[in-house]
Amino acid sequence: MENKQSITGLIITYNEEKNIREVLGCFDFCDEIIIVDSYSTDKTLEIAKEFSNVKIIQNKFEDFTKQRNLALENANNDWILFLDGDERITPPLRKEIIETVKKADAKDAYYFYRKFFFENRPINYSGTQNDKNFRLFRKSKAKYIVDKKVHETLEVNGTIGVLKNKLLHYSVSDYESYKQKMLRYGKLKGIELAEKGKKYNTITQFSKTFFNFFKTYILKLGILDGEKGLELCYLQSLYVFETYRALKKENKK
């Protein structure tokens, strides 16, 4: 059996009992795994405790960036593999990660392109074709920007690369849960904009919502993804609409 790599696997969770076993399995080559959990009420932690090298930290949720940075602070290794509950590593990607961290000339952070799934159906367009995120990086060279409450942004003070194998992203398990996710993210984004001094404007709300749908469904070829493409583009536009609805509410406080 291969030796564990000096990588810390990180994940933030809240009620991830449907995903936690599989995603923790993706960290099987990491010598340390840390979960920052927002006080899950399901079996997430019960399942996680079945894994011997998992450390669990519970912290009240304020925003995604704070949870991620807390996870980073507790990591003992410099190399970090940060996954979401709905992401999965393929065997070729696993092999590529292990080989990459061994390289003498390894970059400081790596983008992973992601293959998007809607209710287990692959989505090829709808704006997902260019979807990529930092998932592997050196702790000493990166941190999450603190003023981002949602769609966390990793700031890298070093060199950047891209891995060739894609991460599987099972983002939408069902329509209703993804809708609630978009509403929740929109609310957080609206609060973020308000804290930055942004003012609500009705024209901006409706024009940006419409343009987002037009961009993903027409310009990014969501129409070619069929019914699921239409649903996905609508839900992504709902996120934009909710962002400005939340901003309006915050401005009135």
N, C-alpha and C positions, 0 to 999 in steps of 0.2 A: 504493500500500500504506500502511496506517495506521502511524503512529509507534508505537514500543514505549512502553508505559506505564512509569512509574517504580514498578514493583512487583517485588519479589523473590519468585520462586516457590520454595518449599521442599518437600522430600520426604525422608523417611528410608527406607532400603531395606535389604533382605537377600534375595538370590535372587529378584529381581523381573523376570527376563527375559521372562516372559509379559506383564507389564504396562508395563514401563518406557517403551517406545516411545510407546504411546498416552497415558500420563499426562504424559510430557514434552511431547507435542504440545499438551496442554491449557494449557501455559504459553507458548504461542507469542506472546502479547502482552506478556509480561514482559521487561524488559530485562536481568534477571539470574535465573539458576536455580542453586540450590545443592542438591546431594545429600549427605546424610550417610549413609554406607554402613557396615554392620557386617561388612565383609570378605566380600562375596558370593563364592561359589564357582562361580556359573554365568556367563552372558553379560551380566549386568546392566550392568556398567561398560563392557564392550566396546560395547554398544549406546548407552549414554549418551554415550560419547565421539564419536559421530557428530553430536551436537548442539554447535554451535560456542560457544554462550554458557553452557555448563554447567560449573560448578565442582564438583569431587568432593572430598569430605573423608571419609577412612576413620577410623573410631573404633570401638574394641571396645565391643560392646553390654553395658551394665549394666542399663539400663531405658529405657523409651520416653521418659520425661520428659527424661532427660539428653541423649538424642539430639536431641530437639526443641529444647531450649534451646541446644545447641551450634550447631544450624542457625541459630537466631535470632541468636546472637552474631556470626555471620559474614555476616549480611545487611547490605548497604550502603544499601538503601532503607528508608524508614519503613513504607511499605505492604507487607504480607506476604500472600501467598496460599499457604496450607499445605494440601497434598493428601496423601492416602494413595495407595498404588499401585493400589488397587482402586476409586478414584473417578474419575469422568469429568464434564467440564463440557459442557453442551449449548450450542449456538449462542446461544439466548436468555439463558442464564446468563452466558456470555462477554460479551455485549453489556451486560448489566446491571452486571457487575463494572467494566467500563471506564467506563461512565457514572457509577457510584457514586463512584469515587475522584477524579473530576473535580469533584464537587460541593463548593461552598464550605462547605456545612453538613453534610458527610458525618459519620457517626458514627465512633466510634473502633474499633468491632469489629462484625462482622456474623455472625449465625447463618445457616447454610445448612441448609434441610431436605433430607433425603436420601430418594431412592427406592431401596428395597432389592431386590436380585435374588438368587435362590437358584438356582444352576446355570442362569443366564440367564433364569429365570422370575420375573416380577415378584411381589413379596410385598406385599399390601395391608394386612395386619393383623399379628398376632403380636407386637404391641408396637412395630412399626416405624413406625406411622403418625405418631408424634410425634417421631421420631428427628431430632435436629438437632445441629449442632456448629459451633463457631467455625472459619471457614476463611479469612476476610478480616479483617485487623485492622492497626492501627498498632503497630509494634514499640515505640515510645516509650510506649505506653499498656497494654501487656500482657506477661505472662510466664507460663510454665507452672509450676504449684505443685510445688515440689521433692520433696515426700514422696509423690507419686503415682508408682508404678512402672508402672501400667497404667491404661487409661482416663484418659489425661492430661487435666488440667483447666487451662484457660486462665483466669488471673485478669486481669480487665480493670479498669483504673483510669480509667474514662471512660464515654462514652455507648455504648449498644448498639442495634443495629438488626437487622432480618431481611430478607434478600433474598427476593423472591417466587418466583424460579425455582429448581427443585430440582436438586441434585447427584445424579448417578447413582452408586449404591453397589453394585458387583458383589462383594459381600463373600464369597459362597460359590461358589467355582468347582467344587468337588465335596465330597461329604459327608465323606470321610476327612480331607482337608486342613483343613476347618473344624473337625472334631473335635479335631485336633491343635492347632489355634489356640486353641480354648477351653480345652484342658488346659494349654497353655503360659501363657495369660493367667490362668487360675485359680491356677497355681503362683505367679506373680508377685504376684497379689493376696494370696495367703496369706502370703507373705513380708512384704509391706507391712503387713498386719494384725499380724503377730508383732512387727515393729519398733515398732509403736505400742502394744505391751503387751497386745494382745488375747489372750484365753485360749480354747482349744478347748472346745467343748461339743457332745456328740453330738446332743442334742435340737435345738440351734440349727442344726447341719448339716443334719439331715433335714427339719426344719420349713421352713427357708428354701429348701431345694431344692424341696420339694413346692409351697410357695407361689409360687415363681418360675414353675414350670410351670403351675400353676392360673391365675396372673395373665395370662401371655402366651397360653395356649391357650384359656382360657375368657373371662376378663374383657376381654382385649385382642383377642378374636375370632380367635385363631390357627386355630381349627377351620374357619373360612371359607376359609383358604388351602390346604385339602386336605392331601394327603400331605406336601408340602413344608413346610406350616405345622407339622405334627406333628413332623417331623424338626428344624426350626429351634427350636421350643420345647423339645424334648428337649435339644438341644445347648447351648442357653442355660442350661438348668437344670444340665447337666453342668458348666458353668463354675462355678456356685455350689457344687456338691458338691466339685469339685476345690479350690476356694479353701479350704474348711474341712479337707480332707484335707491340704493343704499346711501349713495353720496348725498342725494337730496334729503334723505332722512337725517343724516348726520349734520348737514348744514342748518337744519331747523332747530337742532339742539342748542 
